[in-house]
Structures are given as structure tokens and as C-alpha cells.
């Protein structure tokens, strides 16, 4: 039996397990199963593979997207650049690391992009934010990071908008610095933080929502609930919105393609 699974901690709400269990049933894939592995520490990572000799691939979620990298023998170019891995394949007893966040985010975002979406705000600075930065850089969309504390000297957008420069300077502004004018001028806003995720459905990133217009597009990587308070506030201003569910579906299918690709 081919074994696949998900590592993270905690794993109380797993999209991946439900997705793959249903996929295997619908596509009559009878020689595979998918299991959650809620490991409380990355120190359990190596032992996990030994205890499960049929394990061929893993998805990786919070908080291990960066912590798994030292265990990999091979990493994709994206993993090397953004230092985040969310998909692992075992082949010839060696571990190969990939990042499907970038593919899922880009493919799900493209149908909503308009020519005026030239400047973006990225809310949050975690592993998912790194993938978002990489995609926006590829699409030539300028971006500004926003975090709880912020550490940009003057609160302005970086002159050199590269992932390497952002990572090096760790330049972000705080939510307090994110005024109406900045919100108005950044018509693409991506929430990569867990704010608003179930069960905390009454929370939303503390931005100046009065600056949102009908030209804005709000992308919430949260998928539970399907319409977050962040999205609701955008809809009230006439903006287009989307949640992270399509991204997750694309990521999952990409993982399956990676696990079954010829090496």
C-alpha cells in the first residue's frame, strides 16, 4: 500500500486528508492512503519515515515548512529561494523538497487579476507570505509587507522590490502605519495571516477598510469559513474577493503529480 500524509501541529482541521481520501475513492485508486501525522516536534521527523516504510510523500504545514529543509537531500529552486517547503517526495531513500504554495497561489489568483492590480499589500510575514512574494515578483507586481510590529524605517514601500531584498531587510510596515492612502494605492490585498480563521470568525486584519474601492481585489488564504470577515468588508466596498480553497485544490493536485512523476 502506497502511503502519503501530512505533517504539522496541530492538525485538528485537515483539508488534505479529506481531499485525498475522496480523490482515491472517486478515482478508484485502491493502492494508496493518506494519513495525518501531527508531530509535536520536528525531532520526530526522521523517526516518522522509519516507522512508515511505505511512506512515499508528505505535505507539510504549520509550523514545519522551514524546519524540514535541513532534512532534505534535494530542494527545488523555489524552496531554495523562499526557504519554505510544503511537499516532500521520497525517491531512492532520498528526500526531495518542493513548494506547491507558489503554483496554487498563482493559478488561483490569475483569473482575478486586472491591469490596475500593480501594487499589492501582503498581510503577514510567515511561510505562506514568502510564496506570495515569489509569485508577485514573477508577475511584476510591486508589494509591501505588513506585520503586527513592522520594521521598515520610514514605512514606505521598498524601492527595490525583490524577494531577496525583502528577506534581507525584512522590511515591513505595521498595521498602524497602514493608512487609508496606502490601502487606496494598493489595489491587491492578500491576507496570509490566520486572522479570521475558524473558530475566530469575528476577527479580521486591522487595515483601513475605508480605503478599499471597487478596483480592489481581496484574497484571503483562509478557507474556513468560506467567506471571512476580511472578505465581507471588501464586498461591502464593491471589491472582488476570493478565499484559499481553490489554491488548496491546486496545491493538492500538484502534490499528487509530484509524487507520481518520473524521476
C-alpha positions in Angstrom: 0.0 0.0 0.0 1.4 3.4 -1.0 1.4 5.8 1.9 1.1 9.6 1.9 0.3 12.1 4.6 0.5 15.5 6.2 2.8 16.7 9.0 2.1 19.7 11.1 1.0 20.6 14.6 -1.8 20.7 15.5 -3.8 19.1 12.7 -7.3 19.5 14.0 -8.7 20.7 10.7 -7.0 18.9 7.7 -8.1 19.8 4.2 -5.5 17.4 2.7 -6.7 14.2 4.4 -10.3 14.8 3.3 -9.3 15.8 -0.2 -7.1 12.8 -0.9 -9.4 10.3 0.8 -12.2 11.4 -1.5 -9.9 11.6 -4.5 -8.8 8.0 -4.0 -12.4 6.8 -3.8 -13.6 8.8 -6.8 -10.7 7.8 -9.0 -10.7 4.2 -7.8 -7.1 4.5 -6.5 -7.1 1.4 -4.2 -3.4 1.1 -3.5 -2.9 4.4 -1.6 -4.0 6.0 1.6 -3.4 9.4 3.2 -2.8 9.9 6.9 -2.4 12.9 9.3 0.9 12.9 11.3 0.5 15.5 14.0 4.1 15.6 15.2 4.7 17.9 18.2 8.3 18.5 17.3 10.5 18.4 14.1 12.7 16.0 16.1 10.2 13.3 15.3 10.6 13.8 11.5 13.3 11.2 10.8 11.6 8.6 13.0 8.4 9.1 11.1 9.9 7.7 7.9 11.4 4.8 9.7 8.1 3.9 11.3 6.3 4.1 8.0 8.5 2.3 5.4 5.8 2.6 2.7 5.6 6.4 3.1 6.3 8.0 -0.3 5.3 11.6 0.2 4.3 14.2 2.7 2.6 17.6 2.6 4.0 20.0 5.2 2.0 22.6 7.0 2.5 25.0 10.0 4.9 25.1 11.7 7.4 22.9 9.8 7.6 24.4 6.3 11.1 25.9 7.1 12.1 23.3 9.7 12.0 20.3 7.3 14.6 21.8 4.9 17.7 20.6 6.7 16.4 17.0 6.4 16.1 17.2 2.6 18.8 15.9 0.2 17.4 17.8 -2.7 15.4 21.1 -2.9 13.6 22.8 -5.8 14.8 26.2 -6.9 11.7 27.8 -5.3 12.4 26.1 -2.0 16.0 27.3 -2.1 14.9 30.8 -2.7 12.0 31.3 -0.3 13.2 28.8 2.3 9.8 27.1 2.6 8.9 23.5 1.7 5.3 22.1 1.8 5.7 19.0 -0.3 8.2 16.2 0.1 8.8 13.1 -2.1 10.9 10.1 -1.1 12.8 8.5 -4.0 15.6 6.0 -3.7 15.7 6.7 0.0 16.4 10.4 -0.5 14.0 13.3 0.2 13.1 15.9 -2.4 11.5 19.1 -1.3 9.1 21.2 -3.3 6.8 24.2 -2.8 3.3 23.9 -4.3 2.1 27.1 -2.5 3.5 29.2 -5.4 1.7 27.2 -8.0 -1.6 27.1 -6.1 -1.4 30.8 -5.4 -0.5 31.9 -8.9 -3.0 29.7 -10.7 -5.9 30.7 -8.4 -5.0 34.4 -8.5 -4.6 34.9 -12.3 -8.4 34.8 -13.2 -9.0 37.8 -10.9 -6.1 40.0 -11.9 -6.8 43.2 -13.8 -4.3 45.6 -15.4 -4.7 48.1 -12.5 -3.5 45.5 -9.9 0.0 46.7 -10.0 0.6 47.2 -6.3 -0.1 44.7 -3.5 -0.2 44.5 0.3 0.8 41.2 1.8 -0.7 40.9 5.3 1.6 38.6 7.4 5.2 37.6 7.0 5.2 33.8 7.5 6.0 30.9 5.1 2.9 31.5 3.0 3.8 35.1 2.6 7.2 34.1 1.2 5.4 32.1 -1.5 3.1 35.0 -2.3 6.1 37.4 -2.6 7.7 35.0 -5.0 4.6 34.9 -7.3 4.1 38.7 -7.2 7.7 39.2 -8.1 7.3 36.8 -11.1 4.2 38.8 -12.1 6.0 42.1 -11.8 3.5 43.3 -9.1 5.1 45.6 -6.5 4.3 44.6 -2.9 4.6 45.9 0.6 4.7 43.6 3.6 2.5 44.3 6.6 3.1 42.8 10.1 1.9 43.3 13.6 5.0 45.2 14.7 6.6 46.3 11.4 10.2 47.2 11.0 10.5 49.5 8.0 12.4 52.6 8.9 10.0 55.1 7.2 7.0 52.9 6.5 7.5 53.3 2.7 7.4 50.6 0.0 10.8 49.2 -0.9 12.5 50.9 -3.8 14.0 47.5 -4.9 11.1 45.1 -5.0 12.8 41.7 -4.9 12.2 38.8 -2.7 15.9 38.7 -1.8 15.8 42.4 -0.8 12.7 41.9 1.3 14.2 38.9 3.0 17.4 40.6 3.7 15.9 43.8 5.1 12.8 42.1 6.5 11.1 45.4 5.6 7.5 45.5 6.7 5.2 48.2 8.0 2.9 47.8 10.9 -0.9 47.8 10.7 -0.8 51.2 12.4 1.2 52.6 9.6 -1.2 51.2 7.0 -3.3 54.3 6.5 -6.2 54.9 4.1 -3.9 56.3 1.4 -1.8 53.2 1.3 -4.8 51.0 1.1 -6.2 53.0 -1.7 -3.0 52.8 -3.7 -2.5 49.1 -3.3 -5.5 47.5 -5.1 -4.5 43.9 -4.4 -4.5 42.8 -0.8 -3.6 39.3 0.3 -4.1 38.0 3.8 -1.6 35.3 4.6 -2.2 35.6 8.4 -4.6 33.3 10.3 -6.8 36.2 11.3 -10.4 35.4 10.8 -9.9 31.6 10.6 -12.4 29.4 12.3 -13.3 29.5 15.2 -12.2 33.2 15.4 -14.6 34.2 12.6 -15.2 37.7 14.1 -11.6 38.7 13.6 -10.1 40.5 10.5 -6.8 42.1 9.7 -6.9 45.6 11.2 -6.5 47.6 8.0 -8.1 50.9 6.9 -11.1 49.3 5.1 -12.4 52.7 4.2 -9.7 52.9 1.6 -11.0 49.9 -0.3 -12.7 50.6 -3.6 -14.4 48.6 -6.4 -11.0 48.3 -8.1 -9.6 46.3 -5.2 -9.2 42.5 -5.1 -9.0 40.9 -1.6 -7.5 37.4 -1.4 -7.8 35.6 1.9 -5.7 32.4 2.1 -8.0 31.3 4.9 -10.7 28.9 3.5 -12.7 28.2 6.7 -15.1 30.0 6.9 -15.6 30.3 3.1 -16.3 34.0 3.5 -14.2 35.6 6.1 -14.9 39.0 7.8 -12.0 40.3 5.7 -13.8 39.3 2.5 -17.1 40.6 3.8 -15.6 44.0 4.4 -14.2 44.0 0.8 -17.5 43.0 -0.7 -19.2 45.9 1.2 -16.9 48.3 -0.7 -17.6 46.7 -4.1 -14.3 44.8 -4.3 -13.8 41.3 -5.7 -12.8 38.7 -3.2 -11.7 35.1 -3.0 -10.7 32.6 -0.3 -7.9 30.0 -0.3 -9.9 26.9 -1.2 -9.1 26.9 -5.0 -5.4 27.3 -4.0 -5.6 24.3 -1.8 -7.2 22.2 -4.5 -4.5 23.2 -7.0 -1.7 22.5 -4.4 -3.1 19.1 -3.6 -3.3 18.0 -7.3 0.2 19.4 -7.8 1.5 17.3 -4.9 -0.1 14.2 -6.4 1.6 15.0 -9.7 5.0 15.4 -8.0 4.6 12.1 -6.1 3.8 10.2 -9.4 6.2 12.0 -11.7 9.1 10.0 -13.3 12.4 10.8 -11.7 
